[in-house]
């Protein structure tokens, strides 16, 4: 009888954890008292994010934490975020290692609280933990745990939908993702195998095993976000306009001041000048600093010049932005760019730096490119790509040949809302400022 009662209790508590019905709060109304151990779960961090990778722990077992103290840094396919504590207490358990995948809603750490809390959800979780600990040696409790875990396949809702649409059992799909995670690529490879199974018997594909198809390599976190955004962007009818600019004066001015700024810890490239020139040109052609609402078929012109910068990171391409460039000096832009570049090197750019971009620039010149057709980052309507600086012969006013520093720029615009004349006008204004840096600095 006692075993049956304990089994029913476990099932009820497990159901309250999974379903989180509103009525559950009437079952666990007592406050959590000081000295109680509560699981600190990973909350929803927005943007539709459902799982993250643990990048760094700021606490360890036995550490004392206060509210708003940093717990860990996590990275999703869109951005990085720092998780802070909601309680004062002592860390009693750490549930993940660095590079493990954590799901939203699952506990990150257990904290022994030092003050009374009345959070019902946490109280429910405490009850679950208590019941499980009491039933550790119970055969009934062990059976329930095994049954729950055995039916769990780690993947995303999108992958589950793809499997369901193709009548595929996820348990049959060899997983290549971290911690046994089934990826979209695993489903596609499995489907390809099925299509040949009637005539050719193929060996099963195992994690990290080389086959005739090659070696499976999961798409990097940031690259997953690029997959989605670029798929959407390629539905846009692109109009491309290219030109070249003589930046000899700009190169000379930058070379004169870069050493002084370097002593102050500021690295000054030509990019801050290009960014500021983009903002100055947007003041003259404000309709290009806008977001497109496809459903309403209109554009929203944005006052803030939040210039997005395409940036290569160890986790793939990402596009953070420098906000309110119209109010910033060249030096202030350089500082912001330095900050984003430092975060990009460790693939740790916060979500706030990725949101609300209004206009994009991409510098392909850093890897040696000259011309390209850049892809618009929706819902923006324009992106510019800058090539490498080349030393080329040009004629001066007296028709004498001299060596000039020339850079190519290619603009891509959404041709549904931007015409060629407007794009050419904007490009000419931007070119004027980069070829005449004194006017850029003076605001002329």
C-alpha positions as CSV (number, residue, x, y, z in Angstrom):
1,X,0.0,0.0,0.0
2,X,2.8,2.4,0.9
3,X,4.6,1.6,-2.3
4,X,1.5,2.3,-4.4
5,X,1.0,5.6,-2.6
6,X,4.6,6.7,-3.2
7,X,4.2,5.7,-6.9
8,X,1.0,7.9,-7.3
9,X,2.8,10.8,-5.5
10,X,5.7,10.6,-8.0
11,X,3.3,10.5,-11.0
12,X,1.3,13.5,-9.7
13,X,4.5,15.6,-9.0
14,X,6.0,14.6,-12.4
15,X,2.8,15.7,-14.1
16,X,2.8,19.1,-12.3
17,X,6.3,19.7,-13.5
18,X,5.6,18.9,-17.1
19,X,2.2,20.5,-17.5
20,X,2.4,23.4,-15.1
21,X,-1.4,23.7,-14.8
22,X,-2.7,26.8,-13.0
23,X,-4.5,24.6,-10.5
24,X,-1.1,23.2,-9.3
25,X,-0.5,26.4,-7.4
26,X,-3.3,25.4,-4.9
27,X,-1.4,22.1,-4.2
28,X,1.8,23.8,-3.1
29,X,1.1,27.1,-1.4
30,X,3.6,26.9,1.4
31,X,6.6,29.3,1.1
32,X,10.1,27.9,0.7
33,X,12.0,28.6,4.0
34,X,15.6,29.5,4.5
35,X,17.9,26.5,4.2
36,X,15.7,24.9,1.5
37,X,17.5,23.8,-1.7
38,X,15.7,25.1,-4.8
39,X,16.6,24.4,-8.5
40,X,17.5,27.6,-10.4
41,X,16.1,27.0,-13.9
42,X,17.1,28.5,-17.2
43,X,14.4,31.0,-18.0
44,X,13.1,32.0,-21.4
45,X,15.6,34.5,-22.8
46,X,13.4,35.5,-25.7
47,X,13.7,35.5,-29.5
48,X,12.2,32.0,-29.6
49,X,15.3,30.4,-28.1
50,X,14.7,26.9,-26.7
51,X,18.2,25.6,-25.9
52,X,21.7,27.1,-25.3
53,X,25.3,26.0,-24.9
54,X,27.0,26.6,-21.6
55,X,30.1,28.7,-22.5
56,X,31.4,29.6,-19.0
57,X,30.6,29.1,-15.4
58,X,31.1,32.0,-12.9
59,X,30.3,29.9,-9.9
60,X,31.2,26.5,-8.5
61,X,30.0,24.1,-5.9
62,X,29.9,25.7,-2.5
63,X,30.1,29.3,-3.7
64,X,27.9,31.9,-2.0
65,X,25.8,34.1,-4.4
66,X,23.6,37.1,-4.1
67,X,20.7,38.3,-6.3
68,X,22.0,39.6,-9.7
69,X,25.4,37.8,-9.3
70,X,26.5,36.2,-12.5
71,X,25.9,32.5,-12.6
72,X,27.0,31.5,-16.2
73,X,27.3,32.6,-19.7
74,X,25.2,30.8,-22.4
75,X,25.2,31.0,-26.1
76,X,22.3,30.3,-28.5
77,X,22.1,30.2,-32.3
78,X,21.4,34.0,-32.1
79,X,23.4,35.6,-29.3
80,X,25.2,35.2,-26.0
81,X,23.7,36.1,-22.6
82,X,24.8,36.2,-19.0
83,X,22.5,34.4,-16.5
84,X,22.2,36.0,-13.1
85,X,20.9,34.7,-9.8
86,X,17.5,35.4,-8.4
87,X,18.3,34.3,-4.9
88,X,20.8,34.8,-2.1
89,X,22.3,31.5,-1.1
90,X,24.9,28.8,-1.6
91,X,25.5,26.7,-4.7
92,X,24.8,23.1,-3.8
93,X,24.8,21.5,-7.3
94,X,25.9,22.4,-10.9
95,X,24.0,20.4,-13.5
96,X,26.0,21.1,-16.7
97,X,29.6,21.2,-17.8
98,X,31.0,23.8,-20.3
99,X,29.8,23.1,-23.9
100,X,26.8,21.1,-22.6
101,X,23.4,21.8,-24.1
102,X,20.9,23.2,-21.6
103,X,17.1,23.4,-22.4
104,X,15.0,26.4,-21.3
105,X,13.0,25.4,-18.2
106,X,15.6,22.9,-16.9
107,X,17.7,23.6,-13.8
108,X,21.2,25.1,-14.2
109,X,22.2,24.9,-10.5
110,X,20.7,24.1,-7.1
111,X,20.8,26.9,-4.6
112,X,20.3,26.6,-0.8
113,X,18.4,29.8,-0.2
114,X,19.0,32.2,2.7
115,X,15.7,34.0,2.7
116,X,12.0,32.9,2.5
117,X,10.6,32.8,-1.0
118,X,7.1,32.1,-2.2
119,X,7.6,31.3,-5.8
120,X,5.1,28.5,-6.5
121,X,7.0,27.1,-9.5
122,X,10.2,26.7,-7.5
123,X,8.2,25.2,-4.6
124,X,6.8,22.6,-7.0
125,X,10.3,21.8,-8.2
126,X,11.4,21.4,-4.6
127,X,8.6,19.0,-4.0
128,X,9.6,17.0,-7.0
129,X,13.2,16.8,-5.9
130,X,12.2,15.8,-2.3
131,X,9.9,13.0,-3.5
132,X,12.6,11.7,-5.9
133,X,15.2,11.7,-3.1
134,X,12.9,9.8,-0.8
135,X,12.3,7.2,-3.5
136,X,15.9,6.7,-4.6
137,X,16.0,3.1,-3.3
138,X,12.4,2.4,-4.4
139,X,12.0,0.0,-7.4
140,X,8.8,1.8,-8.4
141,X,10.5,5.2,-8.5
142,X,13.4,3.8,-10.5
143,X,11.1,2.3,-13.1
144,X,9.3,5.7,-13.6
145,X,12.6,7.5,-14.2
146,X,13.8,5.0,-16.7
147,X,10.5,5.1,-18.6
148,X,10.6,8.9,-18.8
149,X,14.2,9.2,-20.0
150,X,14.0,6.3,-22.4
151,X,11.3,8.0,-24.4
152,X,13.1,11.3,-24.7
153,X,14.9,12.2,-27.9
154,X,16.8,15.5,-27.7
155,X,16.0,17.7,-30.7
156,X,14.2,20.9,-31.7
157,X,10.5,21.3,-32.5
158,X,11.4,22.1,-36.2
159,X,13.2,18.7,-36.5
160,X,10.3,16.9,-34.8
161,X,7.9,18.4,-37.3
162,X,10.2,17.4,-40.2
163,X,10.3,13.9,-38.9
164,X,6.5,13.7,-38.4
165,X,5.9,15.0,-41.9
166,X,8.0,12.2,-43.3
167,X,6.8,9.5,-41.0
168,X,10.2,9.0,-39.4
169,X,10.7,7.7,-35.9
170,X,13.3,9.9,-34.3
171,X,14.7,6.9,-32.3
172,X,15.7,5.3,-35.6
173,X,17.8,8.4,-36.7
174,X,21.5,8.3,-35.8
175,X,22.2,11.5,-33.9
176,X,25.4,13.5,-34.6
177,X,24.7,16.6,-32.4
178,X,26.2,17.3,-29.0
179,X,24.8,15.2,-26.2
180,X,23.1,12.9,-28.7
181,X,21.0,15.6,-30.2
182,X,19.2,14.8,-33.5
183,X,19.9,17.5,-36.1
184,X,18.0,18.5,-39.2
185,X,21.0,17.2,-41.2
186,X,20.6,13.8,-39.5
187,X,17.0,13.6,-40.7
188,X,18.0,14.5,-44.3
189,X,20.8,11.9,-44.4
190,X,18.5,9.3,-42.9
191,X,15.8,10.1,-45.6
192,X,18.5,9.7,-48.3
193,X,19.4,6.3,-47.0
194,X,15.8,5.2,-47.0
195,X,15.4,6.2,-50.6
196,X,18.1,3.8,-51.6
197,X,17.3,1.0,-49.2
198,X,15.1,-0.8,-51.6
199,X,17.9,-1.5,-54.0
200,X,21.1,-0.9,-52.1
201,X,21.9,-2.0,-48.5
202,X,23.8,0.7,-46.8
203,X,25.6,0.6,-43.5
204,X,24.1,2.7,-40.7
205,X,25.7,6.0,-40.0
206,X,27.1,6.5,-36.5
207,X,28.2,9.6,-34.7
208,X,31.6,10.8,-35.9
209,X,31.9,7.9,-38.4
210,X,33.2,8.6,-41.9
211,X,31.0,7.1,-44.6
212,X,30.8,7.4,-48.4
213,X,28.9,10.6,-47.8
214,X,31.8,12.1,-45.8
215,X,32.0,13.2,-42.2
216,X,28.9,14.8,-40.6
217,X,29.7,18.2,-39.1
218,X,26.9,20.0,-37.2
219,X,26.1,23.6,-38.3
220,X,27.6,26.1,-35.9
221,X,25.4,28.1,-33.6
222,X,25.6,31.4,-35.4
223,X,25.5,29.7,-38.7
224,X,22.1,28.3,-37.8
225,X,20.7,31.8,-37.4
226,X,22.3,32.8,-40.7
227,X,20.6,29.8,-42.4
228,X,17.2,31.1,-41.3
229,X,17.8,34.8,-42.1
230,X,19.5,34.2,-45.5
231,X,16.7,31.8,-46.6
232,X,14.3,34.6,-45.9
233,X,16.5,37.3,-47.5
234,X,16.9,35.4,-50.8
235,X,13.2,35.9,-51.4
236,X,14.0,39.7,-51.7
237,X,14.5,41.0,-55.3
238,X,17.9,42.6,-55.0
239,X,19.1,45.6,-57.0
240,X,22.9,46.0,-57.0
241,X,24.8,49.3,-57.6
242,X,28.6,49.4,-57.6
243,X,31.1,52.3,-57.6
244,X,34.7,53.0,-56.7
245,X,36.1,55.6,-54.4
246,X,39.5,57.3,-54.1
247,X,40.3,57.1,-50.4
248,X,43.9,58.5,-50.5
249,X,43.1,61.5,-48.3
250,X,41.2,59.2,-45.8
251,X,44.1,56.8,-45.6
252,X,46.6,59.6,-45.0
253,X,44.5,61.2,-42.3
254,X,43.9,57.8,-40.5
255,X,47.7,57.1,-40.6
256,X,48.4,60.4,-39.0
257,X,46.2,59.8,-35.9
258,X,46.1,56.0,-35.4
259,X,49.3,55.9,-33.3
260,X,48.0,58.5,-30.9
261,X,44.7,56.7,-30.5
262,X,46.6,53.4,-30.1
263,X,48.3,54.8,-27.0
264,X,44.8,55.3,-25.6
265,X,43.9,51.7,-26.3
266,X,41.8,52.4,-29.4
267,X,42.4,50.6,-32.7
268,X,41.5,52.9,-35.5
269,X,40.8,51.3,-38.9
270,X,39.0,52.8,-41.9
271,X,35.8,51.1,-40.9
272,X,34.6,53.8,-38.4
273,X,34.9,56.4,-41.2
274,X,32.9,54.3,-43.5
275,X,30.3,53.8,-40.8
276,X,30.1,57.5,-40.1
277,X,29.8,58.3,-43.8
278,X,26.9,55.9,-44.1
279,X,25.1,57.7,-41.3
280,X,25.8,61.2,-42.8
281,X,24.5,60.0,-46.2
282,X,21.4,58.6,-44.4
283,X,20.7,62.1,-43.1
284,X,20.3,63.2,-46.8
285,X,18.4,60.0,-47.9
286,X,16.5,59.0,-44.7
287,X,14.1,56.6,-46.5
288,X,16.9,54.0,-46.8
289,X,17.2,53.8,-43.0
290,X,14.1,51.7,-42.7
291,X,12.4,48.4,-42.0
292,X,10.1,46.7,-44.5
293,X,6.7,45.4,-43.4
294,X,5.8,42.9,-46.1
295,X,2.4,42.2,-44.8
296,X,1.3,45.8,-44.7
297,X,3.4,46.6,-47.8
298,X,5.0,49.7,-46.3
299,X,8.3,50.8,-44.8
300,X,9.0,52.3,-41.4
301,X,11.7,55.0,-41.5
302,X,13.8,54.8,-38.4
303,X,15.3,57.9,-36.8
304,X,18.2,56.0,-35.1
305,X,21.1,55.0,-37.4
306,X,21.8,51.6,-36.0
307,X,24.5,50.5,-38.4
308,X,24.9,46.7,-38.6
309,X,28.4,45.3,-39.3
310,X,28.9,41.8,-40.7
311,X,31.5,40.0,-38.6
312,X,33.2,36.7,-38.8
313,X,33.4,34.7,-35.5
314,X,34.6,31.2,-34.5
315,X,30.8,30.2,-34.5
316,X,30.0,31.7,-37.9
317,X,28.9,35.0,-39.4
318,X,27.0,37.4,-37.1
319,X,25.8,40.9,-37.6
320,X,25.8,43.2,-34.5
321,X,25.1,46.9,-34.8
322,X,26.4,50.1,-33.4
323,X,23.5,52.1,-32.2
324,X,22.7,55.8,-32.8
325,X,25.7,56.4,-35.1
326,X,24.3,59.8,-36.0
327,X,25.2,61.0,-32.5
328,X,28.7,59.4,-32.3
329,X,32.1,60.7,-33.2
330,X,34.6,58.7,-35.2
331,X,36.5,57.8,-32.0
332,X,33.3,56.7,-30.3
333,X,32.4,54.5,-33.2
334,X,35.9,53.0,-33.1
335,X,35.5,52.2,-29.4
336,X,32.2,50.5,-30.1
337,X,33.7,48.6,-33.0
338,X,36.6,47.5,-30.9
339,X,34.2,46.2,-28.2
340,X,32.1,44.2,-30.7
341,X,35.2,42.8,-32.4
342,X,36.6,41.6,-29.0
343,X,33.3,39.9,-28.2
344,X,33.1,38.4,-31.7
345,X,36.5,36.7,-31.2
346,X,35.0,34.7,-28.4
347,X,31.6,34.4,-30.0
348,X,30.0,36.2,-27.0
349,X,28.0,39.0,-28.5
350,X,24.9,39.9,-26.4
351,X,21.4,39.9,-27.9
352,X,21.0,43.7,-27.3
353,X,23.9,44.3,-29.8
354,X,22.2,42.1,-32.5
355,X,18.7,43.6,-32.4
356,X,17.2,46.7,-34.0
357,X,19.8,47.1,-36.8
358,X,18.6,49.5,-39.5
359,X,21.3,49.5,-42.2
360,X,24.2,47.1,-42.9
361,X,27.8,47.3,-44.0
362,X,30.1,44.3,-44.8
363,X,33.8,44.7,-45.2
364,X,35.0,41.8,-47.5
365,X,38.2,43.7,-48.1
366,X,39.7,42.3,-44.9
367,X,39.9,38.9,-46.6
368,X,41.0,40.2,-50.0
369,X,37.7,40.5,-51.8
370,X,37.0,43.4,-54.3
371,X,33.5,43.1,-55.6
372,X,30.5,41.1,-54.3
373,X,26.7,41.0,-54.3
374,X,25.8,41.4,-50.6
375,X,22.6,39.9,-49.3
376,X,20.1,42.1,-47.5
377,X,19.4,41.4,-43.8
378,X,15.6,41.5,-43.6
379,X,13.7,43.6,-42.5
380,X,16.4,46.1,-43.5
381,X,16.3,47.3,-47.1
382,X,19.9,48.2,-47.9
383,X,23.4,46.6,-47.4
384,X,26.8,47.8,-48.6
385,X,29.9,45.7,-49.2
386,X,33.4,47.2,-49.1
387,X,36.3,45.7,-51.0
388,X,40.0,45.8,-50.4
389,X,42.0,49.0,-51.0
390,X,44.1,48.8,-54.1
391,X,46.9,51.0,-55.2
392,X,46.0,52.0,-58.8
393,X,47.1,54.6,-61.3
394,X,44.8,57.6,-61.6
395,X,44.9,61.1,-63.2
396,X,45.1,64.3,-61.2
397,X,43.7,67.7,-62.3
398,X,46.7,68.3,-64.5
399,X,46.2,64.9,-66.2
400,X,49.3,63.5,-64.5
401,X,49.3,59.9,-63.4
402,X,49.7,59.3,-59.7
403,X,49.2,56.2,-57.4
404,X,45.8,56.3,-55.7
405,X,44.2,54.2,-53.0
406,X,41.0,53.0,-54.5
407,X,38.2,51.0,-52.9
408,X,35.2,49.4,-54.5
409,X,31.7,49.5,-52.9
410,X,28.7,47.4,-53.9
411,X,25.2,48.3,-52.6
412,X,22.3,45.9,-52.6
413,X,18.8,47.3,-52.2
414,X,15.3,45.8,-51.9
415,X,14.0,46.7,-55.4
416,X,10.4,46.5,-54.2
417,X,10.9,49.8,-52.3
418,X,14.2,51.3,-53.5
419,X,14.8,52.4,-57.1
420,X,18.1,52.8,-58.9
421,X,18.1,56.6,-58.8
422,X,17.7,56.7,-55.0
423,X,20.5,54.1,-54.5
424,X,22.9,56.0,-56.9
425,X,22.1,59.3,-55.1
426,X,22.9,57.7,-51.7
427,X,26.1,56.1,-53.0
428,X,27.4,59.4,-54.4
429,X,26.8,61.2,-51.1
430,X,28.6,58.4,-49.2
431,X,31.5,58.5,-51.7
432,X,31.8,62.3,-51.3
433,X,32.3,61.9,-47.5
434,X,34.9,59.1,-47.7
435,X,36.8,61.0,-50.4
436,X,36.7,64.2,-48.4
437,X,37.2,63.2,-44.7
438,X,37.6,66.8,-43.5
439,X,34.0,67.4,-44.5
440,X,33.0,64.2,-42.8
441,X,34.6,65.4,-39.5
442,X,33.3,68.9,-39.7
443,X,29.8,67.9,-40.5
444,X,29.7,69.9,-43.7
